[in-house]
Amino acid sequence: MVKKANTENTKNTLNIDFLNRLCAVGQEGMSYDDICDAFNINKRTAQRWVTTVMRLFPNYLMVRRANRNKYFSVDFTKNSNYSFDFTPSDASSLKSAIDLFEKSPELLGADSEAVRADLKRLHSKITASDDSEKKKSSYESNTEATLRSKSSVVRFRGPHFDVDEALVSRLNTYIYDHCVCQIFYKSNNAPDGKMYLVAPIGFLYGNTQYLVAKVVPEELINELTKDANIVHMEESDIDVIRGNKGSETLYRFFKLSNIVSCLDYKKADTRRPYHRRAPDGSVIGLVQPRKVLPPKNIYFALDPKETVDNIIYNSFGIFLSNEVHHMKWRFDVYASSHLNNYQFVTPSERQKISKDIEGRITVEFDACGVAEMKWFLDKFGSHVEVLEPVNWKEIVEKEMSSNDILPV
């Protein structure tokens, strides 16, 4: 049976219920069949609705392809400048309208008193709603760049690499928007620099500051259809995310001080070629349109478990390596007296601490990052003893000296 849409839903306008549904479906999205079933409309109407959303919200409509179908969703959180919450500008505009109706009540007709009362109540609600500011403040308070800009917080002291705050701010926007970007990066292995296409995940701060990201293969971008704008790079296996399966890590750590520039990445497409036909229907030739479609941002999708905390879960500090070692250290009485409530690894539940009758602290944990553990132990000198692994010196020689690792 062919579905027939009701008169109200066939209007070529934005259907609010449809937009709300697209906002609620998440990354999975809705196919044309899903839309038709949910709203009891035919496919042509569903296509018009999607086209309307695409025209009004081009930066927020997420399109992916799977099983030879298109799936649509809307995610306004991909842009930090958009919010469903009311703003001071909304309150000001409504107040101006109320003032106008106060001066000219005839504009509202016979129900002017009731309408004006409702508008005043609405204005009071908007004025009292400061969710946008609260969310913005909460988000900004969690960013290191904002924290360092506060006058009450002392900036980094001691020797450290200088980092461009403007670059950090741009990267912060890409992280928040889940937007693919390009970075030009200079490293010891590539002193002339190299351009990387990355999906930035977050920042990692220690003595050296890093951008944690996934490198986006260009093939994923090239495989996107003309209307698709989201690359899926999810990894749901928590063991793979934490890198304790002995395989190469999926994630890259880029030193912020070595990132020369951070640029937008926009995919440019040309319109599809088409066949030119004669009046009798025969094909005359292939026409290649020259008009270029407006370039668009490309977004990325990650699994919710792909967080910086999970990525470095097994790290002693920042460094990642393929092998996780079981460590057991014993501190003498003098050092132990200074280590009460000391957290050796993060999160704290990874460590097991005990104290013997002499007052010596013994700590056990599993971790990778031999170099950082070696630097930490060196600070204690003879006040600490490495009980496990028994071949600790061999491991240090293998993972540090042979790789020429320095604490910078």
RAJOBEL-V823251 format. One record per pair of residues at least 24 apart in sequence whose ideal C-beta (glycine too) atoms are under 10 Angstrom apart, sorted by the first residue. I is the first residue (numbers start at 1). GAP is how many residues later the second one is. D is the distance in Angstrom with one decimal. If there is no record, write none. Layout:
# RAJOBEL-V823251
I;GAP;D + I;GAP;D
This chain:
# RAJOBEL-V823251
2;40;6.8 + 3;33;6.2 + 3;34;8.7 + 3;36;9.4 + 3;37;5.9 + 3;38;6.3 + 3;39;5.2 + 3;40;8.7 + 3;42;9.0 + 3;43;9.9 + 4;36;8.3 + 4;37;8.3 + 4;38;7.0 + 4;41;9.5 + 5;31;9.1 + 5;34;7.6 + 5;35;6.9 + 5;36;3.9 + 5;37;6.0 + 5;39;9.0 + 5;40;4.8 + 5;41;9.0 + 6;33;9.2 + 6;34;7.5 + 6;35;8.2 + 9;30;6.2 + 9;31;8.0 + 9;32;5.7 + 9;36;6.7 + 9;40;8.4 + 10;31;7.5 + 10;32;9.0 + 10;34;9.4 + 10;35;5.7 + 10;38;8.4 + 10;39;9.9 + 11;34;9.5 + 11;37;9.2 + 11;38;9.9 + 11;41;9.9 + 12;33;9.0 + 12;36;5.5 + 12;37;8.7 + 12;39;8.8 + 12;40;7.0 + 13;35;9.3 + 13;36;9.1 + 13;39;6.8 + 14;35;7.8 + 14;38;5.2 + 14;39;6.9 + 14;41;9.2 + 14;42;6.2 + 14;43;9.3 + 15;24;7.6 + 15;26;9.2 + 15;30;9.3 + 15;33;9.7 + 15;34;5.7 + 15;37;8.0 + 15;38;9.0 + 18;28;8.8 + 18;31;5.3 + 18;32;8.8 + 18;34;8.9 + 18;35;7.7 + 18;54;9.9 + 18;56;9.6 + 19;30;8.8 + 19;33;9.2 + 19;34;6.5 + 19;37;8.9 + 19;38;8.4 + 19;55;6.5 + 20;54;9.1 + 21;51;10.0 + 21;52;9.3 + 21;53;9.0 + 22;27;9.3 + 22;28;8.8 + 22;31;6.8 + 22;35;9.4 + 22;38;9.3 + 22;39;7.8 + 22;40;8.8 + 22;50;6.2 + 22;51;5.5 + 22;52;4.1 + 22;53;8.9 + 23;37;9.0 + 23;50;7.7 + 23;51;5.0 + 23;52;7.4 + 23;53;6.9 + 23;54;9.5 + 23;61;8.8 + 24;49;8.8 + 24;50;9.1 + 25;37;9.9 + 25;46;8.5 + 25;47;8.4 + 25;48;5.2 + 25;49;8.6 + 25;50;9.9 + 26;36;9.7 + 26;47;6.5 + 26;49;8.4 + 26;275;9.9 + 27;35;7.5 + 27;37;8.0 + 27;44;8.9 + 27;46;6.7 + 27;48;8.3 + 27;203;8.3 + 27;205;8.0 + 27;207;8.4 + 27;274;5.4 + 27;275;9.5 + 27;276;9.5 + 27;277;9.6 + 28;36;9.0 + 28;38;9.1 + 28;43;6.7 + 28;45;7.3 + 29;32;9.9 + 29;33;6.8 + 29;34;7.8 + 29;35;6.3 + 29;37;8.7 + 29;40;9.5 + 29;41;8.2 + 29;42;3.2 + 29;43;5.2 + 29;44;4.0 + 29;45;9.3 + 29;46;10.0 + 29;201;9.2 + 30;40;9.5 + 30;41;6.4 + 30;42;5.6 + 30;43;6.9 + 31;35;8.8 + 31;36;8.8 + 31;38;4.7 + 31;39;6.5 + 31;40;5.4 + 31;41;7.8 + 32;37;7.5 + 32;38;7.0 + 32;39;9.2 + 32;40;8.5 + 33;36;7.6 + 34;35;9.3 + 34;37;8.1 + 34;38;9.0 + 35;37;7.8 + 46;26;9.5 + 50;177;9.3 + 54;173;7.6 + 57;25;8.9 + 58;171;8.8 + 58;236;8.3 + 58;238;6.9 + 58;239;9.0 + 59;118;8.9 + 59;120;9.3 + 59;170;8.8 + 59;237;7.9 + 59;238;6.3 + 59;240;9.1 + 60;169;10.0 + 60;239;9.7 + 61;166;8.9 + 61;168;7.6 + 61;169;9.6 + 62;116;9.5 + 62;166;8.9 + 62;167;6.7 + 62;168;4.9 + 62;237;6.6 + 62;239;8.1 + 63;161;8.7 + 63;162;8.0 + 63;163;9.7 + 63;164;5.3 + 63;165;4.6 + 63;166;5.6 + 63;167;6.6 + 63;236;9.8 + 64;160;8.8 + 64;161;9.5 + 64;164;6.0 + 64;165;8.6 + 64;166;5.3 + 64;167;8.6 + 64;168;6.5 + 64;235;10.0 + 64;237;7.8 + 65;158;8.8 + 65;159;8.0 + 65;160;6.0 + 65;162;9.2 + 65;163;5.8 + 65;165;9.8 + 65;167;9.8 + 66;166;8.6 + 70;155;8.0 + 70;157;7.4 + 70;158;7.6 + 71;157;9.6 + 71;159;9.7 + 72;155;9.5 + 73;157;8.9 + 75;102;9.6 + 75;103;8.1 + 75;155;9.1 + 75;224;8.1 + 75;226;9.7 + 77;99;8.2 + 77;100;8.3 + 77;101;8.3 + 78;98;8.4 + 78;99;4.9 + 78;100;5.6 + 78;101;7.1 + 78;152;9.3 + 78;219;8.6 + 78;221;5.9 + 79;94;8.9 + 79;97;8.3 + 79;98;5.5 + 79;99;9.7 + 79;100;8.5 + 79;218;9.2 + 79;220;10.0 + 80;55;9.7 + 80;56;8.0 + 80;59;7.6 + 80;60;9.7 + 80;92;8.9 + 80;93;6.5 + 80;95;9.9 + 80;96;4.9 + 80;97;6.6 + 81;92;9.2 + 81;96;9.3 + 82;95;9.9 + 83;48;8.0 + 83;49;4.9 + 83;50;9.9 + 83;52;7.3 + 83;53;8.3 + 84;47;8.8 + 84;48;8.8 + 85;41;9.6 + 85;44;6.4 + 85;45;8.3 + 85;46;4.4 + 85;47;3.8 + 85;48;8.5 + 85;49;8.9 + 85;50;7.3 + 85;51;9.5 + 86;36;9.7 + 86;39;8.0 + 86;40;4.4 + 86;41;8.5 + 86;42;9.3 + 86;43;4.8 + 86;44;8.7 + 86;45;7.9 + 86;46;7.2 + 87;39;8.6 + 87;42;9.2 + 87;43;9.7 + 87;45;6.0 + 87;46;8.9 + 88;38;9.0 + 88;39;8.6 + 88;42;9.2 + 88;44;9.1 + 88;45;8.9 + 90;33;9.5 + 90;36;5.7 + 90;37;9.6 + 90;39;9.1 + 90;42;9.9 + 91;31;9.6 + 91;32;6.4 + 91;33;9.5 + 91;34;9.5 + 91;35;4.6 + 91;36;5.2 + 91;37;9.6 + 91;38;8.6 + 92;31;9.8 + 92;34;9.6 + 92;35;9.8 + 93;33;9.6 + 94;25;6.8 + 94;26;9.3 + 94;28;6.7 + 94;29;5.0 + 94;32;6.3 + 94;33;9.1 + 95;24;9.3 + 95;25;9.4 + 95;28;6.0 + 95;31;9.1 + 95;32;8.7 + 97;26;9.0 + 98;24;9.1 + 98;25;6.2 + 139;33;9.7 + 139;37;7.4 + 140;32;9.3 + 143;25;8.5 + 143;26;9.0 + 143;29;5.8 + 143;32;9.0 + 143;33;8.9 + 143;59;9.7 + 143;60;7.9 + 144;24;7.8 + 144;28;9.0 + 144;58;10.0 + 144;59;5.9 + 144;60;9.6 + 144;61;5.5 + 144;65;7.9 + 145;24;5.9 + 145;26;8.9 + 145;27;6.0 + 145;58;8.2 + 146;26;8.6 + 147;58;9.8 + 148;57;9.7 + 156;49;9.2 + 156;51;9.3 + 156;53;8.9 + 158;49;8.6 + 159;48;8.4 + 159;249;8.5 + 160;47;6.8 + 160;48;7.8 + 160;49;8.2 + 160;97;8.7 + 160;248;9.3 + 161;46;8.9 + 161;47;6.4 + 161;48;7.1 + 161;94;7.2 + 161;95;7.5 + 161;96;3.5 + 161;97;8.4 + 161;247;7.8 + 162;94;9.6 + 162;95;6.5 + 163;45;9.8 + 163;46;5.9 + 163;92;9.1 + 163;93;4.7 + 163;94;5.6 + 163;95;9.9 + 163;96;8.7 + 164;92;8.0 + 164;93;8.6 + 164;95;8.1 + 164;96;9.3 + 164;97;9.3 + 164;98;9.1 + 166;96;9.1 + 167;44;9.6 + 167;89;7.3 + 167;90;9.8 + 167;92;6.2 + 167;93;8.8 + 167;94;7.5 + 167;95;5.4 + 168;35;7.6 + 168;41;8.5 + 168;43;8.9 + 168;88;6.7 + 168;91;9.3 + 168;94;9.0 + 169;93;9.5 + 170;30;9.9 + 170;89;10.0 + 170;91;9.2 + 170;92;4.8 + 170;93;8.7 + 170;94;9.0 + 171;27;9.5 + 171;29;5.7 + 171;31;9.6 + 171;32;7.7 + 171;40;6.1 + 171;42;9.0 + 171;83;9.5 + 171;85;8.0 + 171;88;7.9 + 171;91;5.6 + 172;28;8.7 + 172;30;9.4 + 172;31;7.9 + 173;27;9.5 + 173;89;9.5 + 174;24;8.6 + 174;25;8.7 + 174;26;5.1 + 174;37;9.7 + 174;39;9.4 + 174;88;7.5 + 174;90;8.7 + 174;91;9.3 + 174;123;9.7 + 174;125;10.0 + 174;126;9.8 + 175;24;9.3 + 175;25;4.8 + 175;26;6.8 + 175;27;6.0 + 175;28;7.8 + 175;36;8.7 + 175;37;9.3 + 175;38;9.0 + 175;133;10.0 + 176;24;9.5 + 177;120;8.0 + 177;122;7.3 + 177;123;9.9 + 178;52;8.6 + 178;119;10.0 + 178;121;5.2 + 178;122;5.7 + 178;123;7.3 + 178;124;7.5 + 179;85;8.2 + 179;86;8.0 + 179;87;9.9 + 179;118;5.5 + 179;119;7.4 + 179;120;5.6 + 179;121;7.6 + 180;34;9.8 + 180;36;5.6 + 180;40;9.4 + 180;41;7.7 + 180;49;9.7 + 180;50;9.4 + 180;51;6.9 + 180;53;9.8 + 180;84;9.3 + 180;85;5.1 + 180;86;9.4 + 180;87;9.0 + 180;117;7.6 + 180;118;4.5 + 180;119;6.8 + 180;120;5.5 + 181;32;9.1 + 181;35;9.3 + 181;81;6.1 + 181;82;6.5 + 181;83;6.5 + 181;84;5.4 + 181;116;9.3 + 181;117;9.3 + 181;119;9.9 + 182;34;9.6 + 182;79;8.3 + 182;80;7.4 + 182;81;4.5 + 182;82;7.5 + 182;83;4.9 + 182;84;9.9 + 183;28;7.6 + 183;30;8.1 + 183;71;6.7 + 183;75;9.5 + 183;76;5.2 + 183;77;8.0 + 183;78;7.0 + 183;79;5.2 + 183;80;7.5 + 183;82;9.8 + 184;74;9.7 + 184;75;7.2 + 184;76;4.5 + 184;77;4.6 + 184;78;8.0 + 184;79;7.6 + 185;26;9.3 + 185;67;9.3 + 185;69;5.7 + 185;70;8.3 + 185;73;5.8 + 185;74;5.6 + 185;75;7.0 + 185;76;9.1 + 185;77;9.8 + 186;69;9.2 + 186;71;9.5 + 186;72;5.1 + 186;73;8.3 + 186;74;6.0 + 187;67;8.4 + 187;68;7.7 + 187;71;5.9 + 188;67;10.0 + 188;70;9.0 + 188;216;9.2 + 190;68;9.8 + 191;67;10.0 + 193;65;8.9 + 193;66;9.9 + 193;67;6.1 + 193;68;9.3 + 195;65;9.8 + 195;66;9.2 + 195;68;8.6 + 196;56;7.9 + 196;58;7.6 + 196;63;9.3 + 197;24;7.4 + 197;34;10.0 + 197;68;6.3 + 197;101;9.1 + 198;54;7.4 + 198;56;7.7 + 198;64;9.4 + 198;67;9.0 + 198;102;9.2 + 199;32;7.7 + 199;34;6.1 + 199;52;9.8 + 199;99;9.5 + 199;100;8.9 + 199;101;4.0 + 199;102;9.0 + 199;103;7.1 + 199;107;9.6 + 200;54;9.0 + 200;62;8.9 + 200;100;9.0 + 201;50;7.2 + 201;51;9.8 + 201;99;9.4 + 201;101;6.9 + 201;105;6.6 + 201;106;7.5 + 201;107;6.2 + 201;110;7.3 + 202;104;9.7 + 202;105;7.2 + 202;106;4.1 + 202;107;8.9 + 202;109;8.5 + 203;53;7.6 + 203;105;7.5 + 204;49;6.8 + 204;52;9.5 + 204;104;5.9 + 204;105;9.9 + 204;107;8.6 + 204;108;6.7 + 204;111;9.3 + 204;113;9.7 + 204;114;5.8 + 205;51;9.2 + 205;113;8.8 + 206;111;6.0 + 206;112;4.9 + 206;113;9.6 + 206;166;8.7 + 207;110;8.7 + 207;111;8.6 + 207;165;9.6 + 207;168;9.7 + 207;200;7.0 + 207;201;7.6 + 208;45;9.2 + 208;47;6.1 + 208;48;8.3 + 208;49;7.5 + 208;50;9.8 + 208;109;10.0 + 208;110;7.4 + 208;199;8.6 + 208;200;6.5 + 209;45;9.9 + 209;46;7.2 + 209;47;4.5 + 209;48;7.2 + 209;109;9.6 + 210;42;9.1 + 210;43;4.3 + 210;44;6.3 + 210;45;6.0 + 210;46;6.5 + 210;47;9.6 + 210;48;9.7 + 210;49;9.9 + 210;98;9.5 + 210;102;9.7 + 210;108;6.6 + 211;41;8.4 + 211;42;7.3 + 211;43;4.5 + 211;44;8.0 + 211;45;5.9 + 211;47;9.7 + 211;48;6.8 + 211;51;9.0 + 212;39;5.9 + 212;40;7.6 + 212;41;6.0 + 212;42;8.1 + 212;94;9.7 + 212;95;9.3 + 212;96;5.3 + 212;99;6.1 + 212;100;7.9 + 212;106;9.7 + 213;38;7.0 + 213;39;5.6 + 213;40;8.2 + 213;41;6.4 + 213;87;10.0 + 214;36;6.4 + 214;37;6.0 + 214;38;7.1 + 214;86;7.6 + 214;88;7.6 + 214;92;8.2 + 214;97;9.9 + 215;35;9.1 + 215;36;8.9 + 215;37;5.8 + 215;39;9.8 + 216;49;8.6 + 216;82;8.2 + 216;84;6.8 + 220;78;9.1 + 220;80;8.9 + 221;44;8.3 + 221;46;6.3 + 221;77;6.2 + 222;45;9.1 + 224;43;7.0 + 224;45;9.1 + 224;72;10.0 + 224;74;7.3 + 225;44;9.2 + 226;41;9.5 + 226;43;5.3 + 226;44;9.1 + 226;45;8.3 + 226;46;7.1 + 226;67;7.3 + 226;70;9.8 + 227;42;9.2 + 227;66;9.8 + 227;69;9.2 + 228;39;9.5 + 228;68;9.8 + 228;70;9.0 + 229;38;7.6 + 229;67;5.7 + 229;68;6.8 + 229;69;5.8 + 229;70;6.1 + 230;67;9.8 + 230;68;7.3 + 230;69;4.7 + 230;70;6.9 + 230;71;5.8 + 231;67;6.4 + 231;68;7.5 + 231;69;5.2 + 231;70;7.2 + 232;68;7.7 + 232;69;4.8 + 232;70;8.8 + 232;71;9.7 + 233;67;5.7 + 233;68;6.7 + 233;69;6.2 + 233;70;8.8 + 233;73;8.5 + 234;66;9.4 + 234;67;6.1 + 234;68;5.9 + 234;69;4.2 + 234;70;9.1 + 234;71;9.1 + 234;72;7.4 + 235;67;7.8 + 235;68;5.8 + 235;70;8.1 + 235;71;6.1 + 236;66;10.0 + 236;67;4.8 + 236;68;8.9 + 236;69;6.6 + 236;70;8.6 + 237;66;9.0 + 237;68;8.8 + 238;65;9.2 + 238;67;5.7 + 238;68;9.6 + 238;72;6.7 + 238;75;8.6 + 239;75;9.9 + 240;66;9.9 + 241;61;9.9 + 241;62;7.7 + 241;64;5.9 + 241;65;5.8 + 241;66;8.5 + 241;69;5.1 + 241;70;6.2 + 241;72;8.0 + 242;63;9.4 + 242;67;9.9 + 242;68;6.0 + 242;69;7.2 + 242;70;8.4 + 242;71;4.5 + 242;72;5.4 + 242;73;9.2 + 242;78;9.5 + 242;82;8.9 + 242;126;9.8 + 243;67;9.7 + 243;68;7.5 + 243;69;8.8 + 243;70;8.3 + 243;71;6.4 + 243;72;8.6 + 243;77;5.7 + 243;78;8.2 + 243;79;7.3 + 243;80;9.9 + 243;81;8.2 + 243;125;7.5 + 244;69;8.2 + 244;70;5.3 + 244;78;8.9 + 244;79;8.9 + 244;80;5.0 + 244;122;8.2 + 244;124;7.9 + 245;77;8.7 + 245;79;9.8 + 246;76;5.4 + 246;77;7.0 + 246;78;8.8 + 247;75;7.1 + 248;72;9.9 + 248;74;7.1 + 249;62;8.0 + 249;71;5.2 + 249;72;8.6 + 249;73;7.8 + 250;56;8.6 + 250;61;8.5 + 251;55;8.4 + 251;57;9.0 + 251;60;5.3 + 251;61;9.0 + 251;69;7.6 + 252;68;9.8 + 253;58;9.2 + 253;59;9.0 + 253;65;7.2 + 253;66;8.4 + 253;67;7.3 + 255;153;9.4 + 257;151;9.8 + 264;31;8.9 + 264;33;7.4 + 264;34;10.0 + 265;30;9.2 + 265;32;7.6 + 265;33;6.2 + 266;28;8.7 + 266;29;3.6 + 266;30;6.1 + 266;31;6.0 + 266;32;7.5 + 267;26;9.3 + 267;28;6.2 + 267;29;5.9 + 267;30;8.0 + 267;31;5.4 + 268;24;6.1 + 268;25;7.1 + 268;26;8.2 + 268;27;4.3 + 268;28;8.3 + 269;24;4.7 + 269;25;9.0 + 269;26;8.0 + 269;27;8.2 + 309;37;8.2 + 309;38;8.0 + 312;34;8.3 + 312;56;9.5 + 312;57;9.0 + 313;32;9.6 + 313;33;8.5 + 313;34;8.0 + 313;37;8.1 + 313;54;9.6 + 313;55;9.9 + 314;31;9.0 + 314;36;8.4 + 314;51;9.6 + 314;52;6.8 + 314;53;6.0 + 314;54;5.2 + 314;55;8.3 + 315;30;8.5 + 315;31;8.7 + 315;52;6.6 + 315;53;5.9 + 315;54;4.9 + 315;57;7.9 + 316;28;8.1 + 316;29;6.2 + 316;30;9.2 + 316;49;8.2 + 316;50;9.8 + 316;51;4.2 + 316;52;7.0 + 316;53;4.1 + 316;54;8.3 + 316;55;9.0 + 316;56;5.0 + 316;57;5.0 + 316;58;9.8 + 316;59;9.8 + 316;60;7.4 + 317;28;9.0 + 317;29;9.2 + 317;50;8.8 + 317;51;9.9 + 317;52;5.5 + 317;54;8.7 + 317;55;3.8 + 317;56;8.1 + 317;58;8.6 + 317;59;7.9 + 317;90;9.9 + 318;51;7.1 + 318;53;9.9 + 318;54;7.0 + 319;48;9.9 + 319;49;7.2 + 319;50;3.9 + 319;51;8.0 + 319;52;6.0 + 319;53;5.6 + 319;54;9.3 + 319;80;9.5 + 319;86;8.2 + 320;48;6.3 + 320;49;7.1 + 321;46;9.7 + 321;47;4.4 + 321;48;6.4 + 321;49;6.9 + 321;50;8.9 + 321;78;6.8 + 321;82;9.8 + 322;46;7.7 + 323;45;6.3 + 323;47;8.6 + 323;72;8.6 + 323;75;9.9 + 323;76;8.3 + 324;41;10.0 + 324;42;5.3 + 324;43;6.6 + 324;44;4.9 + 324;45;9.4 + 325;40;9.5 + 325;41;7.0 + 325;42;6.6 + 325;43;6.8 + 325;44;9.2 + 325;45;7.2 + 325;48;8.3 + 325;63;8.3 + 325;64;5.8 + 325;67;8.6 + 325;70;6.8 + 325;74;9.6 + 326;38;7.2 + 326;39;7.9 + 326;40;5.3 + 326;41;8.6 + 326;62;5.8 + 326;63;6.8 + 327;24;9.4 + 327;36;7.8 + 327;37;6.8 + 327;38;5.7 + 327;39;7.2 + 327;40;6.0 + 327;43;9.8 + 327;46;6.8 + 327;50;9.7 + 327;59;7.6 + 327;60;8.8 + 327;61;6.4 + 327;62;7.5 + 327;65;8.6 + 328;24;9.2 + 328;34;6.8 + 328;35;7.4 + 328;36;4.8 + 328;37;8.5 + 328;57;9.4 + 328;58;7.5 + 328;59;4.3 + 328;60;3.8 + 328;61;8.3 + 328;62;9.8 + 328;64;10.0 + 329;32;8.5 + 329;33;7.0 + 329;34;5.4 + 329;35;8.0 + 329;36;9.0 + 329;44;8.9 + 329;47;9.4 + 329;48;7.3 + 329;51;8.8 + 329;55;5.6 + 329;56;7.0 + 329;57;5.9 + 329;58;6.8 + 329;59;8.5 + 329;63;9.8 + 330;24;9.6 + 330;26;8.6 + 330;30;5.9 + 330;31;7.3 + 330;32;4.6 + 330;33;8.1 + 330;34;9.9 + 330;53;10.0 + 330;54;7.0 + 330;55;4.9 + 330;56;8.3 + 330;57;5.7 + 331;24;9.7 + 331;28;9.7 + 331;29;6.3 + 331;30;4.9 + 331;31;7.7 + 331;32;7.9 + 331;49;6.9 + 331;52;6.0 + 331;53;5.1 + 331;54;7.9 + 332;26;8.9 + 332;27;9.0 + 332;28;6.1 + 332;29;9.1 + 332;48;8.9 + 332;50;7.9 + 332;51;5.0 + 332;52;7.4 + 332;53;7.9 + 333;25;6.1 + 333;26;4.8 + 333;27;5.8 + 333;28;9.1 + 333;50;9.2 + 334;25;9.4 + 334;26;9.7 + 334;46;9.9 + 334;49;6.1 + 335;25;8.6 + 335;26;7.7 + 335;45;5.7 + 335;46;9.2 + 335;47;9.5 + 335;48;3.8 + 335;49;6.3 + 336;24;5.4 + 336;25;4.1 + 336;26;9.1 + 336;47;8.7 + 336;48;9.7 + 337;24;9.1 + 338;42;9.6 + 338;45;9.2 + 339;24;8.5 + 339;41;9.5 + 339;44;9.9 + 339;45;9.9 + 344;29;9.6 + 344;32;8.4 + 345;24;9.9 + 345;28;9.8 + 360;25;9.3 + 362;25;7.5 + 364;24;7.7 + 368;31;9.3 + 369;30;9.1 + 370;25;5.8 + 370;26;6.0 + 370;27;9.9 + 370;28;8.3 + 370;29;4.2 + 370;30;6.2 + 370;33;9.7 + 370;35;8.6 + 371;25;8.3 + 371;28;6.8 + 371;29;5.1 + 371;32;8.3 + 371;34;4.6 + 371;35;8.6 + 371;36;7.4 + 372;33;9.3 + 372;35;7.9 + 373;26;9.9 + 373;27;10.0 + 374;25;8.8 + 374;26;6.2 + 374;31;9.1 + 374;33;9.5 + 375;25;9.4 + 375;30;9.5 + 375;31;9.8 + 375;32;5.4 + 378;29;9.9
